[in-house]
């Protein structure tokens, strides 16, 4: 696997920051955290005091917050995946390729099982679930790749320190 398409290692730290802040912010937004915080900024007449060009009310501001944090999460995930390791060698390249293959196989099996369950149950709920989780399946591929690759790199570094 060629590394000319990978970003320098320093982008891994930036990616981790965006990944963590975006994920935590998105979870906080899903828990209606911004709405509680925003209530303290509402003027007495009930108008939202905001200078955000896309948000004219509380709902729009919540949506803008959720979109911003979600795309921050996606950007961080992309930077984490596309950044080189500190020592990019043949082992890390091989592990990167195997992790891509593992993530693809995992995603294929999961979708296949969901399709089989849909046809066995005859339920429209399963069909709706499969359609609604389309974005989740795309993210799941990259998250499985990221977890497996970094876990095996961690195990390799640990084994090298032990010997």
N, CA, C and O of each residue as an XYZ file, in Angstrom:
652
protein
N       0.843     -1.171      0.000
C       0.000      0.000      0.000
C       0.887      1.233      0.000
O       1.786      1.356      0.831
N       0.641      2.127     -0.912
C       1.467      3.325     -1.033
C       1.044      4.357      0.010
O      -0.140      4.513      0.310
N       2.031      5.051      0.547
C       1.743      6.044      1.579
C       1.718      7.457      1.026
O       1.601      8.410      1.796
N       1.824      7.617     -0.266
C       1.844      8.970     -0.817
C       0.497      9.670     -0.674
O       0.422     10.894     -0.789
N      -0.568      8.908     -0.425
C      -1.880      9.503     -0.246
C      -2.190      9.801      1.218
O      -3.263     10.317      1.529
N      -1.268      9.482      2.115
C      -1.488      9.714      3.542
C      -0.940     11.070      3.958
O       0.030     11.566      3.385
N      -1.571     11.657      4.954
C      -1.137     12.940      5.498
C       0.032     12.737      6.458
O       0.238     11.624      6.940
N       0.796     13.780      6.743
C       1.870     13.652      7.728
C       1.318     13.282      9.115
O       0.134     13.464      9.396
N       2.189     12.768      9.955
C       1.792     12.261     11.268
C       1.171     13.346     12.152
O       0.302     13.037     12.967
N       1.588     14.595     12.015
C       1.083     15.657     12.891
C      -0.430     15.850     12.764
O      -1.060     16.381     13.679
N      -1.020     15.427     11.645
C      -2.460     15.542     11.466
C      -3.227     14.560     12.339
O      -4.428     14.728     12.556
N      -2.541     13.532     12.845
C      -3.193     12.563     13.723
C      -3.635     13.230     15.024
O      -4.722     12.948     15.528
N      -2.792     14.121     15.573
C      -3.158     14.834     16.802
C      -4.320     15.786     16.553
O      -5.238     15.877     17.369
N      -4.283     16.483     15.446
C      -5.384     17.397     15.091
C      -6.669     16.589     14.900
O      -7.739     16.999     15.349
N      -6.556     15.446     14.233
C      -7.716     14.585     14.006
C      -8.299     14.060     15.301
O      -9.518     14.000     15.457
N      -7.428     13.675     16.239
C      -7.929     13.179     17.521
C      -8.686     14.279     18.262
O      -9.715     14.012     18.884
N      -8.185     15.510     18.200
C      -8.862     16.629     18.848
C     -10.256     16.841     18.247
O     -11.242     16.923     18.980
N     -10.338     16.929     16.919
C     -11.637     17.132     16.266
C     -12.580     15.954     16.509
O     -13.779     16.142     16.717
N     -12.030     14.741     16.480
C     -12.814     13.537     16.709
C     -13.435     13.566     18.100
O     -14.637     13.349     18.249
N     -12.619     13.833     19.119
C     -13.102     13.819     20.500
C     -14.072     14.963     20.773
O     -15.145     14.750     21.339
N     -13.699     16.170     20.373
C     -14.568     17.329     20.629
C     -15.872     17.197     19.847
O     -16.942     17.497     20.376
N     -15.795     16.756     18.606
C     -17.006     16.585     17.808
C     -17.923     15.519     18.366
O     -19.139     15.708     18.412
N     -17.358     14.404     18.791
C     -18.176     13.316     19.332
C     -18.819     13.716     20.657
O     -20.011     13.492     20.863
N     -18.033     14.306     21.553
C     -18.579     14.724     22.849
C     -19.618     15.826     22.654
O     -20.665     15.809     23.302
N     -19.341     16.780     21.775
C     -20.310     17.832     21.493
C     -21.576     17.298     20.873
O     -22.669     17.758     21.202
N     -21.448     16.341     19.986
C     -22.623     15.758     19.352
C     -23.472     15.010     20.382
O     -24.699     15.120     20.378
N     -22.810     14.242     21.272
C     -23.562     13.557     22.325
C     -24.249     14.556     23.247
O     -25.396     14.353     23.648
N     -23.547     15.635     23.582
C     -24.121     16.672     24.432
C     -25.315     17.332     23.741
O     -26.321     17.637     24.380
N     -25.194     17.546     22.444
C     -26.295     18.117     21.678
C     -27.490     17.188     21.606
O     -28.633     17.641     21.654
N     -27.240     15.893     21.490
C     -28.334     14.924     21.470
C     -29.048     14.870     22.814
O     -30.246     14.591     22.870
N     -28.322     15.137     23.898
C     -28.910     15.139     25.241
C     -29.576     16.471     25.560
O     -29.956     16.716     26.705
N     -29.719     17.334     24.556
C     -30.376     18.633     24.693
C     -29.603     19.577     25.600
O     -30.192     20.445     26.244
N     -28.304     19.413     25.652
C     -27.454     20.290     26.453
C     -27.446     21.726     25.965
O     -27.573     22.640     26.780
N     -27.300     21.964     24.659
C     -27.286     23.353     24.192
C     -28.596     24.090     24.470
O     -28.587     25.295     24.721
N     -29.721     23.375     24.428
C     -31.007     24.036     24.654
C     -31.081     24.594     26.067
O     -31.601     25.689     26.282
N     -30.556     23.837     27.032
C     -30.550     24.332     28.409
C     -29.606     25.508     28.563
O     -29.900     26.447     29.304
N     -28.485     25.469     27.878
C     -27.537     26.570     27.942
C     -28.081     27.804     27.243
O     -27.862     28.928     27.696
N     -28.787     27.597     26.147
C     -29.313     28.703     25.350
C     -30.401     29.470     26.108
O     -30.565     30.672     25.898
N     -31.139     28.792     26.980
C     -32.228     29.455     27.699
C     -31.728     30.657     28.495
O     -32.487     31.594     28.744
N     -30.482     30.638     28.887
C     -29.952     31.774     29.627
C     -29.660     32.959     28.715
O     -29.430     34.062     29.211
N     -29.661     32.765     27.388
C     -29.391     33.838     26.440
C     -30.656     34.375     25.761
O     -30.568     35.205     24.856
N     -31.819     33.909     26.194
C     -33.056     34.346     25.561
C     -33.495     35.673     26.177
O     -33.530     35.829     27.397
N     -33.823     36.610     25.320
C     -34.265     37.937     25.773
C     -35.650     37.833     26.415
O     -36.351     36.844     26.202
N     -36.052     38.834     27.193
C     -37.359     38.787     27.853
C     -38.544     38.620     26.897
O     -39.563     38.054     27.291
N     -38.440     39.088     25.674
C     -39.551     38.961     24.725
C     -39.599     37.578     24.078
O     -40.493     37.304     23.277
N     -38.665     36.719     24.409
C     -38.663     35.370     23.873
C     -37.846     35.206     22.614
O     -37.824     34.117     22.041
N     -37.174     36.248     22.166
C     -36.335     36.132     20.978
C     -34.945     35.681     21.393
O     -34.432     36.070     22.443
N     -34.362     34.872     20.568
C     -33.031     34.361     20.854
C     -31.995     35.431     20.534
O     -31.993     36.012     19.448
N     -31.131     35.674     21.485
C     -30.069     36.647     21.272
C     -28.892     35.875     20.686
O     -28.141     35.229     21.417
N     -28.737     35.942     19.384
C     -27.663     35.222     18.723
C     -27.173     36.025     17.536
O     -27.913     36.808     16.940
N     -25.925     35.817     17.211
C     -25.342     36.485     16.051
C     -24.987     35.460     14.984
O     -24.258     35.764     14.040
N     -25.498     34.256     15.134
C     -25.231     33.195     14.166
C     -26.057     33.464     12.911
O     -27.277     33.598     13.003
N     -25.417     33.546     11.733
C     -26.160     33.915     10.513
C     -27.165     32.861     10.067
O     -28.096     33.179      9.327
N     -26.998     31.605     10.502
C     -27.900     30.556     10.047
C     -29.029     30.268     11.025
O     -29.968     29.549     10.684
N     -28.957     30.817     12.237
C     -29.927     30.461     13.264
C     -30.730     31.683     13.697
O     -30.174     32.656     14.206
N     -32.027     31.622     13.491
C     -32.897     32.711     13.899
C     -33.734     32.343     15.127
O     -34.369     33.212     15.724
N     -33.739     31.072     15.503
C     -34.462     30.663     16.706
C     -33.696     29.528     17.388
O     -32.651     29.091     16.906
N     -34.226     29.062     18.508
C     -33.531     28.061     19.315
C     -33.381     26.731     18.573
O     -32.328     26.097     18.646
N     -34.414     26.311     17.868
C     -34.348     25.051     17.130
C     -33.246     25.104     16.070
O     -32.458     24.166     15.958
N     -33.182     26.168     15.304
C     -32.167     26.293     14.263
C     -30.764     26.338     14.860
O     -29.817     25.813     14.275
N     -30.638     26.968     16.024
C     -29.333     27.004     16.669
C     -28.916     25.616     17.145
O     -27.745     25.251     17.046
N     -29.874     24.839     17.663
C     -29.580     23.454     18.065
C     -29.155     22.614     16.866
O     -28.205     21.835     16.949
N     -29.859     22.777     15.757
C     -29.518     22.028     14.542
C     -28.138     22.442     14.037
O     -27.340     21.592     13.643
N     -27.855     23.739     14.047
C     -26.540     24.215     13.609
C     -25.440     23.659     14.510
O     -24.368     23.291     14.029
N     -25.701     23.596     15.810
C     -24.720     23.038     16.740
C     -24.482     21.556     16.461
O     -23.339     21.101     16.411
N     -25.575     20.804     16.278
C     -25.440     19.369     16.012
C     -24.699     19.114     14.701
O     -23.853     18.223     14.633
N     -25.006     19.879     13.672
C     -24.320     19.697     12.390
C     -22.838     20.044     12.503
O     -21.988     19.342     11.955
N     -22.532     21.122     13.213
C     -21.140     21.529     13.371
C     -20.336     20.465     14.108
O     -19.233     20.113     13.690
N     -20.888     19.956     15.202
C     -20.151     18.947     15.972
C     -20.049     17.633     15.208
O     -19.022     16.956     15.279
N     -21.113     17.259     14.470
C     -21.061     16.020     13.703
C     -20.005     16.102     12.606
O     -19.248     15.152     12.404
N     -19.947     17.224     11.900
C     -18.948     17.359     10.849
C     -17.546     17.497     11.427
O     -16.573     17.106     10.782
N     -17.428     18.047     12.630
C     -16.135     18.043     13.325
C     -15.694     16.624     13.629
O     -14.520     16.286     13.481
N     -16.643     15.789     14.057
C     -16.375     14.372     14.312
C     -15.917     13.671     13.035
O     -14.950     12.910     13.051
N     -16.619     13.932     11.927
C     -16.272     13.311     10.637
C     -14.890     13.773     10.178
O     -14.087     12.963      9.715
N     -14.611     15.064     10.305
C     -13.301     15.587      9.921
C     -12.198     14.944     10.759
O     -11.161     14.547     10.228
N     -12.421     14.845     12.051
C     -11.434     14.200     12.923
C     -11.220     12.741     12.561
O     -10.087     12.260     12.559
N     -12.297     12.037     12.256
C     -12.191     10.636     11.854
C     -11.375     10.506     10.578
O     -10.522      9.624     10.472
N     -11.631     11.378      9.609
C     -10.882     11.333      8.350
C      -9.401     11.628      8.582
O      -8.541     10.961      8.006
N      -9.098     12.619      9.417
C      -7.694     12.934      9.687
C      -6.995     11.795     10.427
O      -5.827     11.512     10.160
N      -7.690     11.145     11.346
C      -7.098     10.004     12.054
C      -6.792      8.850     11.106
O      -5.746      8.209     11.212
N      -7.696      8.596     10.195
C      -7.539      7.460      9.286
C      -6.472      7.739      8.230
O      -5.708      6.844      7.868
N      -6.420      8.956      7.743
C      -5.544      9.274      6.620
C      -4.177      9.805      7.032
O      -3.431     10.295      6.183
N      -3.833      9.720      8.306
C      -2.527     10.188      8.766
C      -1.560      9.020      8.900
O      -1.937      7.912      9.283
N      -0.313      9.299      8.576
C       0.723      8.282      8.713
C       1.009      8.019     10.183
O       0.719      8.840     11.053
N       1.578      6.869     10.428
C       2.100      6.567     11.757
C       3.437      7.267     11.923
O       4.034      7.723     10.947
N       3.907      7.351     13.170
C       5.200      8.002     13.408
C       6.309      7.284     12.629
O       7.154      7.924     12.003
N       6.293      5.971     12.676
C       7.243      5.162     11.902
C       6.434      4.315     10.926
O       6.049      3.190     11.245
N       6.187      4.837      9.776
C       5.396      4.130      8.759
C       6.323      3.143      8.050
O       7.141      3.535      7.218
N       6.186      1.863      8.387
C       7.033      0.828      7.797
C       6.147     -0.208      7.106
O       4.939     -0.021      6.960
N       6.776     -1.299      6.687
C       6.032     -2.335      5.965
C       4.979     -2.991      6.850
O       3.903     -3.356      6.376
N       5.293     -3.140      8.143
C       4.323     -3.750      9.050
C       3.067     -2.886      9.169
O       1.953     -3.408      9.106
N       3.231     -1.583      9.340
C       2.061     -0.716      9.481
C       1.276     -0.649      8.172
O       0.050     -0.543      8.196
N       1.958     -0.709      7.041
C       1.258     -0.723      5.758
C       0.455     -2.013      5.598
O      -0.683     -1.987      5.130
N       1.051     -3.141      5.988
C       0.362     -4.432      5.917
C      -0.834     -4.440      6.867
O      -1.918     -4.908      6.516
N      -0.623     -3.918      8.064
C      -1.694     -3.855      9.049
C      -2.820     -2.931      8.597
O      -3.993     -3.211      8.843
N      -2.468     -1.845      7.947
C      -3.468     -0.912      7.409
C      -4.339     -1.626      6.368
O      -5.563     -1.501      6.395
N      -3.718     -2.363      5.463
C      -4.459     -3.095      4.436
C      -5.338     -4.179      5.055
O      -6.496     -4.331      4.665
N      -4.801     -4.934      6.015
C      -5.592     -5.976      6.669
C      -6.767     -5.385      7.443
O      -7.837     -5.991      7.506
N      -6.575     -4.216      8.028
C      -7.659     -3.569      8.767
C      -8.755     -3.101      7.825
O      -9.936     -3.197      8.159
N      -8.384     -2.594      6.649
C      -9.386     -2.245      5.634
C     -10.200     -3.485      5.255
O     -11.427     -3.431      5.169
N      -9.514     -4.583      5.033
C     -10.195     -5.807      4.639
C     -11.105     -6.317      5.756
O     -12.226     -6.755      5.498
N     -10.622     -6.260      6.993
C     -11.430     -6.703      8.128
C     -12.678     -5.839      8.270
O     -13.771     -6.363      8.485
N     -12.527     -4.524      8.154
C     -13.666     -3.620      8.283
C     -14.688     -3.867      7.177
O     -15.893     -3.833      7.428
N     -14.222     -4.114      5.965
C     -15.137     -4.393      4.857
C     -15.885     -5.705      5.092
O     -17.092     -5.776      4.859
N     -15.186     -6.738      5.547
C     -15.822     -8.021      5.828
C     -16.829     -7.891      6.976
O     -17.921     -8.455      6.911
N     -16.464     -7.154      8.018
C     -17.360     -6.938      9.154
C     -18.640     -6.232      8.701
O     -19.743     -6.621      9.087
N     -18.483     -5.204      7.889
C     -19.645     -4.453      7.397
C     -20.509     -5.331      6.495
O     -21.736     -5.299      6.584
N     -19.876     -6.104      5.636
C     -20.618     -6.992      4.740
C     -21.429     -8.007      5.537
O     -22.607     -8.219      5.247
N     -20.817     -8.632      6.531
C     -21.518     -9.638      7.340
C     -22.680     -9.001      8.092
O     -23.766     -9.578      8.155
N     -22.466     -7.818      8.662
C     -23.532     -7.137      9.394
C     -24.720     -6.815      8.485
O     -25.867     -7.065      8.857
N     -24.462     -6.275      7.322
C     -25.547     -5.952      6.392
C     -26.235     -7.227      5.909
O     -27.458     -7.257      5.771
N     -25.458     -8.276      5.652
C     -26.022     -9.547      5.212
C     -26.944    -10.137      6.280
O     -28.033    -10.617      5.965
N     -26.512    -10.101      7.536
C     -27.339    -10.622      8.632
C     -28.622     -9.809      8.763
O     -29.696    -10.377      8.965
N     -28.522     -8.482      8.650
C     -29.725     -7.649      8.728
C     -30.688     -7.933      7.578
O     -31.903     -7.943      7.770
N     -30.147     -8.163      6.388
C     -31.011     -8.497      5.247
C     -31.691     -9.856      5.437
O     -32.871    -10.009      5.121
N     -30.955    -10.836      5.950
C     -31.538    -12.157      6.223
C     -32.633    -12.030      7.277
O     -33.703    -12.623      7.137
N     -32.369    -11.260      8.331
C     -33.391    -11.052      9.360
C     -34.624    -10.360      8.785
O     -35.751    -10.662      9.178
N     -34.410     -9.453      7.875
C     -35.540     -8.748      7.260
C     -36.408     -9.716      6.468
O     -37.636     -9.658      6.542
N     -35.762    -10.618      5.700
C     -36.539    -11.547      4.889
C     -37.165    -12.659      5.727
O     -38.236    -13.161      5.386
N     -36.499    -13.054      6.833
C     -37.071    -14.083      7.696
C     -38.255    -13.553      8.497
O     -39.240    -14.264      8.694
N     -38.165    -12.327      8.953
C     -39.255    -11.763      9.751
C     -40.355    -11.180      8.886
O     -41.503    -11.104      9.324
N     -40.036    -10.768      7.669
C     -41.032    -10.150      6.800
C     -41.493     -8.803      7.326
O     -42.562     -8.311      6.965
N     -40.679     -8.219      8.179
C     -41.061     -6.978      8.837
C     -40.572     -5.765      8.060
O     -39.436     -5.723      7.590
N     -41.450     -4.787      7.937
C     -41.052     -3.538      7.305
C     -40.158     -2.722      8.234
O     -39.446     -1.822      7.788
N     -40.200     -3.036      9.510
C     -39.356     -2.325     10.470
C     -37.878     -2.597     10.166
O     -37.050     -1.690     10.257
N     -37.550     -3.827      9.810
C     -36.161     -4.157      9.478
C     -35.731     -3.417      8.218
O     -34.598     -2.941      8.135
N     -36.618     -3.318      7.246
C     -36.294     -2.597      6.016
C     -36.043     -1.120      6.327
O     -35.093     -0.526      5.818
N     -36.887     -0.543      7.154
C     -36.707      0.851      7.562
C     -35.410      1.018      8.331
O     -34.697      2.004      8.148
N     -35.104      0.063      9.186
C     -33.864      0.115      9.967
C     -32.644      0.107      9.055
O     -31.708      0.880      9.261
N     -32.652     -0.755      8.059
C     -31.526     -0.840      7.133
C     -31.359      0.460      6.356
O     -30.239      0.936      6.178
N     -32.453      1.028      5.899
C     -32.398      2.278      5.144
C     -31.950      3.432      6.044
O     -31.117      4.247      5.645
N     -32.498      3.498      7.245
C     -32.176      4.594      8.166
C     -30.736      4.534      8.649
O     -30.147      5.571      8.955
N     -30.167      3.356      8.723
C     -28.808      3.205      9.229
C     -27.748      3.274      8.138
O     -26.608      2.865      8.361
N     -28.101      3.781      6.974
C     -27.144      3.858      5.863
C     -25.892      4.626      6.216
O     -24.784      4.147      5.972
N     -26.046      5.811      6.786
C     -24.886      6.610      7.190
C     -24.112      5.913      8.302
O     -22.883      5.965      8.340
N     -24.836      5.262      9.204
C     -24.180      4.540     10.282
C     -23.274      3.436      9.736
O     -22.180      3.221     10.257
N     -23.719      2.735      8.689
C     -22.900      1.666      8.110
C     -21.608      2.216      7.517
O     -20.557      1.582      7.609
N     -21.688      3.392      6.910
C     -20.483      4.014      6.356
C     -19.529      4.385      7.479
O     -18.332      4.111      7.398
N     -20.056      5.007      8.525
C     -19.212      5.373      9.666
C     -18.677      4.140     10.381
O     -17.534      4.131     10.838
N     -19.503      3.098     10.477
C     -19.079      1.879     11.146
C     -17.854      1.270     10.476
O     -16.959      0.769     11.156
N     -17.808      1.310      9.157
C     -16.645      0.797      8.426
C     -15.371      1.484      8.903
O     -14.384      0.824      9.226
N     -15.400      2.818      8.944
C     -14.201      3.562      9.308
C     -13.871      3.433     10.789
O     -12.698      3.413     11.162
N     -14.881      3.345     11.627
C     -14.631      3.202     13.064
C     -14.049      1.822     13.367
O     -13.131      1.707     14.179
N     -14.569      0.774     12.726
C     -14.011     -0.577     12.905
C     -12.569     -0.608     12.415
O     -11.701     -1.187     13.068
N     -12.315      0.010     11.272
C     -10.946      0.077     10.754
C     -10.025      0.772     11.759
O      -8.948      0.268     12.078
N     -10.453      1.916     12.246
C      -9.635      2.716     13.160
C      -9.355      1.959     14.460
O      -8.225      1.954     14.948
N     -10.368      1.331     15.009
C     -10.190      0.581     16.262
C      -9.245     -0.586     16.061
O      -8.324     -0.780     16.855
N      -9.455     -1.368     15.011
C      -8.616     -2.555     14.798
C      -7.171     -2.164     14.512
O      -6.245     -2.745     15.077
N      -6.979     -1.187     13.642
C      -5.624     -0.781     13.274
C      -4.859     -0.266     14.489
O      -3.730     -0.688     14.738
N      -5.465      0.636     15.239
C      -4.762      1.208     16.390
C      -4.585      0.199     17.515
O      -3.578      0.242     18.221
N      -5.539     -0.708     17.699
C      -5.392     -1.736     18.724
C      -4.227     -2.670     18.404
O      -3.428     -2.994     19.282
N      -4.133     -3.100     17.150
C      -3.029     -3.991     16.779
C      -1.685     -3.256     16.793
O      -0.660     -3.858     17.115
N      -1.676     -1.969     16.447
C      -0.432     -1.190     16.559
C      -0.010     -1.069     18.020
O       1.177     -1.151     18.336
N      -0.986     -0.874     18.911
C      -0.698     -0.809     20.344
C      -0.130     -2.127     20.846
O       0.844     -2.138     21.599
N      -0.735     -3.241     20.433
C      -0.232     -4.552     20.848
C       1.183     -4.788     20.330
O       2.009     -5.367     21.036
N       1.474     -4.348     19.105
C       2.800     -4.507     18.529
C       3.832     -3.694     19.312
O       4.917     -4.192     19.611
N       3.497     -2.448     19.645
C       4.421     -1.604     20.412
C       4.652     -2.187     21.802
O       5.768     -2.160     22.322
N       3.598     -2.708     22.388
C       3.717     -3.318     23.718
C       4.603     -4.564     23.672
O       5.413     -4.788     24.571
N       4.448     -5.368     22.627
C       5.268     -6.576     22.489
C       6.733     -6.214     22.263
O       7.628     -6.899     22.756
N       6.978     -5.133     21.515
C       8.355     -4.701     21.288
C       9.007     -4.181     22.565
O      10.199     -4.398     22.784
N       8.237     -3.497     23.409
C       8.773     -3.005     24.684
C       9.057     -4.153     25.645
O      10.012     -4.096     26.419
N       8.226     -5.202     25.597
C       8.400     -6.326     26.505
C       9.625     -7.161     26.147
O      10.228     -7.795     27.013
N       9.986     -7.158     24.875
C      11.130     -7.996     24.468
C      12.445     -7.261     24.498
O      13.484     -7.841     24.182
